[in-house]
Amino acid sequence: MPSQTQLPAELQGQIGKRLREAYNELICEPVPDRFINLLQQLKEREDKTPGDGPEKGQGG
């Protein structure tokens, strides 16, 4: 098994900062209409189908 080398703390901090910046930009992006439509279709299909499992908020 190869040994793992830990990155210097300064480099870890820089990587973490860049990842947070990228993530923050991503979560600020609007959800595409196509994706919203697909989610809406899925919900409608689930609402029409008799439950194969427990409904949300009920049971276990």
Predicted model as a PDB file, atoms N, CA, C, CB and O in Angstrom, pLDDT in the B-factor column:
MODEL        1                                                                  
ATOM      1  N   MET A   1       0.855  -1.166   0.000  1.00 58.00           N  
ATOM      2  CA  MET A   1       0.000   0.000   0.000  1.00 58.00           C  
ATOM      3  C   MET A   1       0.912   1.245   0.000  1.00 58.00           C  
ATOM      4  CB  MET A   1      -0.979  -0.010   1.240  1.00 58.00           C  
ATOM      5  O   MET A   1       1.811   1.356   0.834  1.00 58.00           O  
ATOM      6  N   PRO A   2       0.675   2.178  -0.941  1.00 60.00           N  
ATOM      7  CA  PRO A   2       1.537   3.369  -0.988  1.00 60.00           C  
ATOM      8  C   PRO A   2       1.279   4.268   0.208  1.00 60.00           C  
ATOM      9  CB  PRO A   2       1.313   4.153  -2.291  1.00 60.00           C  
ATOM     10  O   PRO A   2       0.145   4.398   0.668  1.00 60.00           O  
ATOM     11  N   SER A   3       2.350   4.891   0.710  1.00 69.00           N  
ATOM     12  CA  SER A   3       2.188   5.807   1.835  1.00 69.00           C  
ATOM     13  C   SER A   3       1.606   7.124   1.343  1.00 69.00           C  
ATOM     14  CB  SER A   3       3.537   6.043   2.552  1.00 69.00           C  
ATOM     15  O   SER A   3       1.884   7.559   0.225  1.00 69.00           O  
ATOM     16  N   GLN A   4       0.801   7.750   2.180  1.00 80.00           N  
ATOM     17  CA  GLN A   4       0.181   9.022   1.821  1.00 80.00           C  
ATOM     18  C   GLN A   4       1.002  10.160   2.408  1.00 80.00           C  
ATOM     19  CB  GLN A   4      -1.290   9.088   2.319  1.00 80.00           C  
ATOM     20  O   GLN A   4       1.404  10.119   3.571  1.00 80.00           O  
ATOM     21  N   THR A   5       1.244  11.171   1.592  1.00 84.00           N  
ATOM     22  CA  THR A   5       1.975  12.346   2.033  1.00 84.00           C  
ATOM     23  C   THR A   5       0.975  13.465   2.239  1.00 84.00           C  
ATOM     24  CB  THR A   5       3.076  12.754   1.011  1.00 84.00           C  
ATOM     25  O   THR A   5       0.141  13.731   1.374  1.00 84.00           O  
ATOM     26  N   GLN A   6       1.058  14.113   3.373  1.00 90.00           N  
ATOM     27  CA  GLN A   6       0.130  15.202   3.670  1.00 90.00           C  
ATOM     28  C   GLN A   6       0.645  16.496   3.041  1.00 90.00           C  
ATOM     29  CB  GLN A   6      -0.052  15.371   5.207  1.00 90.00           C  
ATOM     30  O   GLN A   6       1.839  16.794   3.079  1.00 90.00           O  
ATOM     31  N   LEU A   7      -0.279  17.251   2.465  1.00 89.00           N  
ATOM     32  CA  LEU A   7       0.072  18.540   1.873  1.00 89.00           C  
ATOM     33  C   LEU A   7       0.359  19.553   2.966  1.00 89.00           C  
ATOM     34  CB  LEU A   7      -1.053  19.047   0.953  1.00 89.00           C  
ATOM     35  O   LEU A   7      -0.198  19.463   4.060  1.00 89.00           O  
ATOM     36  N   PRO A   8       1.219  20.511   2.679  1.00 92.00           N  
ATOM     37  CA  PRO A   8       1.475  21.571   3.662  1.00 92.00           C  
ATOM     38  C   PRO A   8       0.173  22.328   3.978  1.00 92.00           C  
ATOM     39  CB  PRO A   8       2.563  22.556   3.133  1.00 92.00           C  
ATOM     40  O   PRO A   8      -0.698  22.464   3.118  1.00 92.00           O  
ATOM     41  N   ALA A   9       0.054  22.811   5.206  1.00 94.00           N  
ATOM     42  CA  ALA A   9      -1.153  23.506   5.660  1.00 94.00           C  
ATOM     43  C   ALA A   9      -1.494  24.696   4.763  1.00 94.00           C  
ATOM     44  CB  ALA A   9      -0.977  23.978   7.102  1.00 94.00           C  
ATOM     45  O   ALA A   9      -2.667  24.943   4.486  1.00 94.00           O  
ATOM     46  N   GLU A  10      -0.479  25.436   4.306  1.00 95.00           N  
ATOM     47  CA  GLU A  10      -0.726  26.601   3.451  1.00 95.00           C  
ATOM     48  C   GLU A  10      -1.378  26.172   2.136  1.00 95.00           C  
ATOM     49  CB  GLU A  10       0.592  27.359   3.171  1.00 95.00           C  
ATOM     50  O   GLU A  10      -2.311  26.817   1.659  1.00 95.00           O  
ATOM     51  N   LEU A  11      -0.884  25.087   1.559  1.00 95.00           N  
ATOM     52  CA  LEU A  11      -1.452  24.590   0.304  1.00 95.00           C  
ATOM     53  C   LEU A  11      -2.871  24.070   0.522  1.00 95.00           C  
ATOM     54  CB  LEU A  11      -0.564  23.478  -0.289  1.00 95.00           C  
ATOM     55  O   LEU A  11      -3.755  24.307  -0.302  1.00 95.00           O  
ATOM     56  N   GLN A  12      -3.088  23.365   1.628  1.00 95.00           N  
ATOM     57  CA  GLN A  12      -4.436  22.891   1.944  1.00 95.00           C  
ATOM     58  C   GLN A  12      -5.403  24.064   2.067  1.00 95.00           C  
ATOM     59  CB  GLN A  12      -4.429  22.069   3.245  1.00 95.00           C  
ATOM     60  O   GLN A  12      -6.536  23.996   1.591  1.00 95.00           O  
ATOM     61  N   GLY A  13      -4.949  25.135   2.707  1.00 96.00           N  
ATOM     62  CA  GLY A  13      -5.784  26.321   2.862  1.00 96.00           C  
ATOM     63  C   GLY A  13      -6.127  26.956   1.529  1.00 96.00           C  
ATOM     64  O   GLY A  13      -7.263  27.376   1.309  1.00 96.00           O  
ATOM     65  N   GLN A  14      -5.147  27.027   0.639  1.00 97.00           N  
ATOM     66  CA  GLN A  14      -5.381  27.605  -0.687  1.00 97.00           C  
ATOM     67  C   GLN A  14      -6.370  26.757  -1.483  1.00 97.00           C  
ATOM     68  CB  GLN A  14      -4.056  27.737  -1.458  1.00 97.00           C  
ATOM     69  O   GLN A  14      -7.263  27.290  -2.141  1.00 97.00           O  
ATOM     70  N   ILE A  15      -6.207  25.438  -1.421  1.00 96.00           N  
ATOM     71  CA  ILE A  15      -7.130  24.543  -2.128  1.00 96.00           C  
ATOM     72  C   ILE A  15      -8.539  24.703  -1.562  1.00 96.00           C  
ATOM     73  CB  ILE A  15      -6.664  23.065  -2.015  1.00 96.00           C  
ATOM     74  O   ILE A  15      -9.506  24.797  -2.317  1.00 96.00           O  
ATOM     75  N   GLY A  16      -8.655  24.732  -0.238  1.00 96.00           N  
ATOM     76  CA  GLY A  16      -9.963  24.904   0.395  1.00 96.00           C  
ATOM     77  C   GLY A  16     -10.623  26.211  -0.006  1.00 96.00           C  
ATOM     78  O   GLY A  16     -11.823  26.255  -0.277  1.00 96.00           O  
ATOM     79  N   LYS A  17      -9.828  27.279  -0.041  1.00 97.00           N  
ATOM     80  CA  LYS A  17     -10.361  28.593  -0.424  1.00 97.00           C  
ATOM     81  C   LYS A  17     -10.894  28.551  -1.850  1.00 97.00           C  
ATOM     82  CB  LYS A  17      -9.274  29.686  -0.292  1.00 97.00           C  
ATOM     83  O   LYS A  17     -11.990  29.042  -2.119  1.00 97.00           O  
ATOM     84  N   ARG A  18     -10.124  27.967  -2.765  1.00 96.00           N  
ATOM     85  CA  ARG A  18     -10.557  27.892  -4.174  1.00 96.00           C  
ATOM     86  C   ARG A  18     -11.806  27.025  -4.320  1.00 96.00           C  
ATOM     87  CB  ARG A  18      -9.423  27.329  -5.059  1.00 96.00           C  
ATOM     88  O   ARG A  18     -12.701  27.354  -5.099  1.00 96.00           O  
ATOM     89  N   LEU A  19     -11.870  25.926  -3.579  1.00 96.00           N  
ATOM     90  CA  LEU A  19     -13.054  25.070  -3.643  1.00 96.00           C  
ATOM     91  C   LEU A  19     -14.289  25.808  -3.131  1.00 96.00           C  
ATOM     92  CB  LEU A  19     -12.831  23.785  -2.830  1.00 96.00           C  
ATOM     93  O   LEU A  19     -15.363  25.704  -3.723  1.00 96.00           O  
ATOM     94  N   ARG A  20     -14.142  26.558  -2.026  1.00 96.00           N  
ATOM     95  CA  ARG A  20     -15.276  27.336  -1.497  1.00 96.00           C  
ATOM     96  C   ARG A  20     -15.733  28.390  -2.501  1.00 96.00           C  
ATOM     97  CB  ARG A  20     -14.892  28.012  -0.165  1.00 96.00           C  
ATOM     98  O   ARG A  20     -16.933  28.593  -2.684  1.00 96.00           O  
ATOM     99  N   GLU A  21     -14.779  29.064  -3.155  1.00 95.00           N  
ATOM    100  CA  GLU A  21     -15.132  30.075  -4.152  1.00 95.00           C  
ATOM    101  C   GLU A  21     -15.899  29.442  -5.313  1.00 95.00           C  
ATOM    102  CB  GLU A  21     -13.866  30.785  -4.672  1.00 95.00           C  
ATOM    103  O   GLU A  21     -16.911  29.982  -5.761  1.00 95.00           O  
ATOM    104  N   ALA A  22     -15.418  28.302  -5.797  1.00 94.00           N  
ATOM    105  CA  ALA A  22     -16.085  27.625  -6.907  1.00 94.00           C  
ATOM    106  C   ALA A  22     -17.486  27.169  -6.498  1.00 94.00           C  
ATOM    107  CB  ALA A  22     -15.250  26.421  -7.384  1.00 94.00           C  
ATOM    108  O   ALA A  22     -18.441  27.312  -7.261  1.00 94.00           O  
ATOM    109  N   TYR A  23     -17.596  26.624  -5.300  1.00 94.00           N  
ATOM    110  CA  TYR A  23     -18.894  26.156  -4.812  1.00 94.00           C  
ATOM    111  C   TYR A  23     -19.864  27.324  -4.667  1.00 94.00           C  
ATOM    112  CB  TYR A  23     -18.734  25.424  -3.466  1.00 94.00           C  
ATOM    113  O   TYR A  23     -21.022  27.218  -5.071  1.00 94.00           O  
ATOM    114  N   ASN A  24     -19.410  28.430  -4.097  1.00 94.00           N  
ATOM    115  CA  ASN A  24     -20.279  29.593  -3.919  1.00 94.00           C  
ATOM    116  C   ASN A  24     -20.775  30.128  -5.252  1.00 94.00           C  
ATOM    117  CB  ASN A  24     -19.546  30.691  -3.163  1.00 94.00           C  
ATOM    118  O   ASN A  24     -21.930  30.541  -5.359  1.00 94.00           O  
ATOM    119  N   GLU A  25     -19.921  30.126  -6.268  1.00 91.00           N  
ATOM    120  CA  GLU A  25     -20.356  30.553  -7.595  1.00 91.00           C  
ATOM    121  C   GLU A  25     -21.407  29.593  -8.143  1.00 91.00           C  
ATOM    122  CB  GLU A  25     -19.155  30.641  -8.557  1.00 91.00           C  
ATOM    123  O   GLU A  25     -22.393  30.016  -8.747  1.00 91.00           O  
ATOM    124  N   LEU A  26     -21.190  28.318  -7.930  1.00 90.00           N  
ATOM    125  CA  LEU A  26     -22.107  27.304  -8.445  1.00 90.00           C  
ATOM    126  C   LEU A  26     -23.485  27.413  -7.815  1.00 90.00           C  
ATOM    127  CB  LEU A  26     -21.542  25.920  -8.206  1.00 90.00           C  
ATOM    128  O   LEU A  26     -24.494  27.339  -8.517  1.00 90.00           O  
ATOM    129  N   ILE A  27     -23.542  27.590  -6.481  1.00 91.00           N  
ATOM    130  CA  ILE A  27     -24.854  27.622  -5.830  1.00 91.00           C  
ATOM    131  C   ILE A  27     -25.620  28.908  -6.129  1.00 91.00           C  
ATOM    132  CB  ILE A  27     -24.692  27.466  -4.329  1.00 91.00           C  
ATOM    133  O   ILE A  27     -26.825  28.983  -5.889  1.00 91.00           O  
ATOM    134  N   CYS A  28     -24.930  29.916  -6.649  1.00 92.00           N  
ATOM    135  CA  CYS A  28     -25.604  31.162  -7.019  1.00 92.00           C  
ATOM    136  C   CYS A  28     -26.185  31.100  -8.434  1.00 92.00           C  
ATOM    137  CB  CYS A  28     -24.632  32.335  -6.909  1.00 92.00           C  
ATOM    138  O   CYS A  28     -26.949  31.977  -8.836  1.00 92.00           O  
ATOM    139  N   GLU A  29     -25.819  30.066  -9.180  1.00 91.00           N  
ATOM    140  CA  GLU A  29     -26.332  29.913 -10.543  1.00 91.00           C  
ATOM    141  C   GLU A  29     -27.823  29.587 -10.498  1.00 91.00           C  
ATOM    142  CB  GLU A  29     -25.554  28.806 -11.307  1.00 91.00           C  
ATOM    143  O   GLU A  29     -28.258  28.829  -9.630  1.00 91.00           O  
ATOM    144  N   PRO A  30     -28.612  30.141 -11.414  1.00 92.00           N  
ATOM    145  CA  PRO A  30     -30.031  29.777 -11.456  1.00 92.00           C  
ATOM    146  C   PRO A  30     -30.208  28.342 -11.954  1.00 92.00           C  
ATOM    147  CB  PRO A  30     -30.813  30.754 -12.359  1.00 92.00           C  
ATOM    148  O   PRO A  30     -29.401  27.835 -12.734  1.00 92.00           O  
ATOM    149  N   VAL A  31     -31.276  27.702 -11.490  1.00 90.00           N  
ATOM    150  CA  VAL A  31     -31.580  26.343 -11.939  1.00 90.00           C  
ATOM    151  C   VAL A  31     -32.185  26.447 -13.340  1.00 90.00           C  
ATOM    152  CB  VAL A  31     -32.563  25.604 -10.939  1.00 90.00           C  
ATOM    153  O   VAL A  31     -33.136  27.201 -13.546  1.00 90.00           O  
ATOM    154  N   PRO A  32     -31.644  25.698 -14.305  1.00 93.00           N  
ATOM    155  CA  PRO A  32     -32.183  25.762 -15.672  1.00 93.00           C  
ATOM    156  C   PRO A  32     -33.651  25.339 -15.721  1.00 93.00           C  
ATOM    157  CB  PRO A  32     -31.357  24.872 -16.610  1.00 93.00           C  
ATOM    158  O   PRO A  32     -34.071  24.429 -15.005  1.00 93.00           O  
ATOM    159  N   ASP A  33     -34.424  26.013 -16.577  1.00 96.00           N  
ATOM    160  CA  ASP A  33     -35.852  25.701 -16.726  1.00 96.00           C  
ATOM    161  C   ASP A  33     -36.070  24.239 -17.082  1.00 96.00           C  
ATOM    162  CB  ASP A  33     -36.483  26.591 -17.797  1.00 96.00           C  
ATOM    163  O   ASP A  33     -37.025  23.627 -16.603  1.00 96.00           O  
ATOM    164  N   ARG A  34     -35.216  23.677 -17.900  1.00 96.00           N  
ATOM    165  CA  ARG A  34     -35.358  22.277 -18.323  1.00 96.00           C  
ATOM    166  C   ARG A  34     -35.289  21.347 -17.104  1.00 96.00           C  
ATOM    167  CB  ARG A  34     -34.254  21.902 -19.355  1.00 96.00           C  
ATOM    168  O   ARG A  34     -36.044  20.379 -17.013  1.00 96.00           O  
ATOM    169  N   PHE A  35     -34.394  21.642 -16.189  1.00 94.00           N  
ATOM    170  CA  PHE A  35     -34.254  20.822 -14.991  1.00 94.00           C  
ATOM    171  C   PHE A  35     -35.486  20.953 -14.105  1.00 94.00           C  
ATOM    172  CB  PHE A  35     -32.992  21.216 -14.211  1.00 94.00           C  
ATOM    173  O   PHE A  35     -35.971  19.960 -13.564  1.00 94.00           O  
ATOM    174  N   ILE A  36     -35.994  22.170 -13.955  1.00 94.00           N  
ATOM    175  CA  ILE A  36     -37.207  22.392 -13.162  1.00 94.00           C  
ATOM    176  C   ILE A  36     -38.376  21.629 -13.770  1.00 94.00           C  
ATOM    177  CB  ILE A  36     -37.539  23.902 -13.074  1.00 94.00           C  
ATOM    178  O   ILE A  36     -39.167  21.021 -13.048  1.00 94.00           O  
ATOM    179  N   ASN A  37     -38.488  21.659 -15.104  1.00 96.00           N  
ATOM    180  CA  ASN A  37     -39.561  20.939 -15.787  1.00 96.00           C  
ATOM    181  C   ASN A  37     -39.452  19.432 -15.546  1.00 96.00           C  
ATOM    182  CB  ASN A  37     -39.529  21.238 -17.292  1.00 96.00           C  
ATOM    183  O   ASN A  37     -40.463  18.769 -15.315  1.00 96.00           O  
ATOM    184  N   LEU A  38     -38.244  18.894 -15.599  1.00 96.00           N  
ATOM    185  CA  LEU A  38     -38.055  17.466 -15.362  1.00 96.00           C  
ATOM    186  C   LEU A  38     -38.443  17.082 -13.936  1.00 96.00           C  
ATOM    187  CB  LEU A  38     -36.604  17.073 -15.633  1.00 96.00           C  
ATOM    188  O   LEU A  38     -39.065  16.043 -13.716  1.00 96.00           O  
ATOM    189  N   LEU A  39     -38.076  17.921 -12.974  1.00 95.00           N  
ATOM    190  CA  LEU A  39     -38.450  17.650 -11.592  1.00 95.00           C  
ATOM    191  C   LEU A  39     -39.964  17.710 -11.402  1.00 95.00           C  
ATOM    192  CB  LEU A  39     -37.766  18.642 -10.657  1.00 95.00           C  
ATOM    193  O   LEU A  39     -40.538  16.921 -10.652  1.00 95.00           O  
ATOM    194  N   GLN A  40     -40.597  18.650 -12.087  1.00 96.00           N  
ATOM    195  CA  GLN A  40     -42.050  18.783 -12.010  1.00 96.00           C  
ATOM    196  C   GLN A  40     -42.732  17.540 -12.595  1.00 96.00           C  
ATOM    197  CB  GLN A  40     -42.517  20.057 -12.756  1.00 96.00           C  
ATOM    198  O   GLN A  40     -43.699  17.037 -12.023  1.00 96.00           O  
ATOM    199  N   GLN A  41     -42.235  17.052 -13.721  1.00 96.00           N  
ATOM    200  CA  GLN A  41     -42.788  15.849 -14.340  1.00 96.00           C  
ATOM    201  C   GLN A  41     -42.630  14.642 -13.417  1.00 96.00           C  
ATOM    202  CB  GLN A  41     -42.105  15.578 -15.689  1.00 96.00           C  
ATOM    203  O   GLN A  41     -43.544  13.827 -13.293  1.00 96.00           O  
ATOM    204  N   LEU A  42     -41.478  14.529 -12.777  1.00 95.00           N  
ATOM    205  CA  LEU A  42     -41.243  13.419 -11.855  1.00 95.00           C  
ATOM    206  C   LEU A  42     -42.216  13.477 -10.688  1.00 95.00           C  
ATOM    207  CB  LEU A  42     -39.797  13.440 -11.341  1.00 95.00           C  
ATOM    208  O   LEU A  42     -42.780  12.455 -10.297  1.00 95.00           O  
ATOM    209  N   LYS A  43     -42.414  14.657 -10.133  1.00 95.00           N  
ATOM    210  CA  LYS A  43     -43.347  14.803  -9.008  1.00 95.00           C  
ATOM    211  C   LYS A  43     -44.764  14.438  -9.436  1.00 95.00           C  
ATOM    212  CB  LYS A  43     -43.313  16.245  -8.456  1.00 95.00           C  
ATOM    213  O   LYS A  43     -45.472  13.749  -8.701  1.00 95.00           O  
ATOM    214  N   GLU A  44     -45.187  14.892 -10.618  1.00 94.00           N  
ATOM    215  CA  GLU A  44     -46.526  14.565 -11.110  1.00 94.00           C  
ATOM    216  C   GLU A  44     -46.676  13.061 -11.291  1.00 94.00           C  
ATOM    217  CB  GLU A  44     -46.809  15.291 -12.437  1.00 94.00           C  
ATOM    218  O   GLU A  44     -47.724  12.496 -10.980  1.00 94.00           O  
ATOM    219  N   ARG A  45     -45.636  12.416 -11.789  1.00 93.00           N  
ATOM    220  CA  ARG A  45     -45.682  10.968 -11.995  1.00 93.00           C  
ATOM    221  C   ARG A  45     -45.772  10.246 -10.649  1.00 93.00           C  
ATOM    222  CB  ARG A  45     -44.438  10.488 -12.783  1.00 93.00           C  
ATOM    223  O   ARG A  45     -46.521   9.279 -10.506  1.00 93.00           O  
ATOM    224  N   GLU A  46     -45.007  10.720  -9.665  1.00 92.00           N  
ATOM    225  CA  GLU A  46     -45.062  10.109  -8.335  1.00 92.00           C  
ATOM    226  C   GLU A  46     -46.425  10.314  -7.688  1.00 92.00           C  
ATOM    227  CB  GLU A  46     -43.966  10.686  -7.437  1.00 92.00           C  
ATOM    228  O   GLU A  46     -46.929   9.424  -7.002  1.00 92.00           O  
ATOM    229  N   ASP A  47     -47.025  11.482  -7.903  1.00 92.00           N  
ATOM    230  CA  ASP A  47     -48.341  11.767  -7.333  1.00 92.00           C  
ATOM    231  C   ASP A  47     -49.417  10.869  -7.935  1.00 92.00           C  
ATOM    232  CB  ASP A  47     -48.705  13.233  -7.550  1.00 92.00           C  
ATOM    233  O   ASP A  47     -50.375  10.515  -7.248  1.00 92.00           O  
ATOM    234  N   LYS A  48     -49.276  10.496  -9.204  1.00 88.00           N  
ATOM    235  CA  LYS A  48     -50.262   9.657  -9.889  1.00 88.00           C  
ATOM    236  C   LYS A  48     -50.098   8.180  -9.547  1.00 88.00           C  
ATOM    237  CB  LYS A  48     -50.154   9.849 -11.392  1.00 88.00           C  
ATOM    238  O   LYS A  48     -51.065   7.420  -9.602  1.00 88.00           O  
ATOM    239  N   THR A  49     -48.879   7.769  -9.195  1.00 80.00           N  
ATOM    240  CA  THR A  49     -48.600   6.365  -8.928  1.00 80.00           C  
ATOM    241  C   THR A  49     -48.932   6.032  -7.482  1.00 80.00           C  
ATOM    242  CB  THR A  49     -47.131   6.034  -9.232  1.00 80.00           C  
ATOM    243  O   THR A  49     -48.468   6.705  -6.561  1.00 80.00           O  
ATOM    244  N   PRO A  50     -49.750   4.975  -7.281  1.00 72.00           N  
ATOM    245  CA  PRO A  50     -50.006   4.560  -5.892  1.00 72.00           C  
ATOM    246  C   PRO A  50     -48.684   4.209  -5.217  1.00 72.00           C  
ATOM    247  CB  PRO A  50     -50.986   3.343  -5.839  1.00 72.00           C  
ATOM    248  O   PRO A  50     -47.784   3.655  -5.847  1.00 72.00           O  
ATOM    249  N   GLY A  51     -48.578   4.534  -3.944  1.00 62.00           N  
ATOM    250  CA  GLY A  51     -47.311   4.391  -3.221  1.00 62.00           C  
ATOM    251  C   GLY A  51     -46.742   2.988  -3.248  1.00 62.00           C  
ATOM    252  O   GLY A  51     -47.413   2.023  -2.882  1.00 62.00           O  
ATOM    253  N   ASP A  52     -45.494   2.884  -3.687  1.00 58.00           N  
ATOM    254  CA  ASP A  52     -44.767   1.631  -3.608  1.00 58.00           C  
ATOM    255  C   ASP A  52     -44.066   1.532  -2.262  1.00 58.00           C  
ATOM    256  CB  ASP A  52     -43.755   1.511  -4.760  1.00 58.00           C  
ATOM    257  O   ASP A  52     -43.591   0.465  -1.873  1.00 58.00           O  
ATOM    258  N   GLY A  53     -44.007   2.658  -1.556  1.00 55.00           N  
ATOM    259  CA  GLY A  53     -43.356   2.716  -0.257  1.00 55.00           C  
ATOM    260  C   GLY A  53     -44.100   3.683   0.616  1.00 55.00           C  
ATOM    261  O   GLY A  53     -45.133   4.220   0.217  1.00 55.00           O  
ATOM    262  N   PRO A  54     -43.583   3.914   1.813  1.00 55.00           N  
ATOM    263  CA  PRO A  54     -44.278   4.851   2.712  1.00 55.00           C  
ATOM    264  C   PRO A  54     -44.232   6.268   2.182  1.00 55.00           C  
ATOM    265  CB  PRO A  54     -43.666   4.807   4.107  1.00 55.00           C  
ATOM    266  O   PRO A  54     -43.224   6.713   1.634  1.00 55.00           O  
ATOM    267  N   GLU A  55     -45.330   6.962   2.354  1.00 55.00           N  
ATOM    268  CA  GLU A  55     -45.406   8.360   1.948  1.00 55.00           C  
ATOM    269  C   GLU A  55     -44.543   9.188   2.873  1.00 55.00           C  
ATOM    270  CB  GLU A  55     -46.866   8.868   1.957  1.00 55.00           C  
ATOM    271  O   GLU A  55     -44.309   8.810   4.021  1.00 55.00           O  
ATOM    272  N   LYS A  56     -44.066  10.326   2.372  1.00 55.00           N  
ATOM    273  CA  LYS A  56     -43.265  11.205   3.207  1.00 55.00           C  
ATOM    274  C   LYS A  56     -44.109  11.690   4.378  1.00 55.00           C  
ATOM    275  CB  LYS A  56     -42.717  12.399   2.390  1.00 55.00           C  
ATOM    276  O   LYS A  56     -45.276  12.043   4.212  1.00 55.00           O  
ATOM    277  N   GLY A  57     -43.514  11.703   5.545  1.00 54.00           N  
ATOM    278  CA  GLY A  57     -44.202  12.195   6.714  1.00 54.00           C  
ATOM    279  C   GLY A  57     -45.065  11.144   7.399  1.00 54.00           C  
ATOM    280  O   GLY A  57     -45.675  11.419   8.433  1.00 54.00           O  
ATOM    281  N   GLN A  58     -45.121   9.934   6.825  1.00 53.00           N  
ATOM    282  CA  GLN A  58     -45.908   8.885   7.433  1.00 53.00           C  
ATOM    283  C   GLN A  58     -45.009   7.704   7.761  1.00 53.00           C  
ATOM    284  CB  GLN A  58     -47.059   8.460   6.510  1.00 53.00           C  
ATOM    285  O   GLN A  58     -44.052   7.425   7.039  1.00 53.00           O  
ATOM    286  N   GLY A  59     -45.310   7.030   8.820  1.00 50.00           N  
ATOM    287  CA  GLY A  59     -44.579   5.808   9.154  1.00 50.00           C  
ATOM    288  C   GLY A  59     -43.164   6.068   9.586  1.00 50.00           C  
ATOM    289  O   GLY A  59     -42.811   7.176   9.989  1.00 50.00           O  
ATOM    290  N   GLY A  60     -42.338   5.014   9.497  1.00 44.00           N  
ATOM    291  CA  GLY A  60     -41.059   4.899   9.984  1.00 44.00           C  
ATOM    292  C   GLY A  60     -39.984   5.760   9.901  1.00 44.00           C  
ATOM    293  O   GLY A  60     -38.909   5.456  10.416  1.00 44.00           O  
TER     294      GLY A  60                                                      
ENDMDL                                                                          
END                                                                             
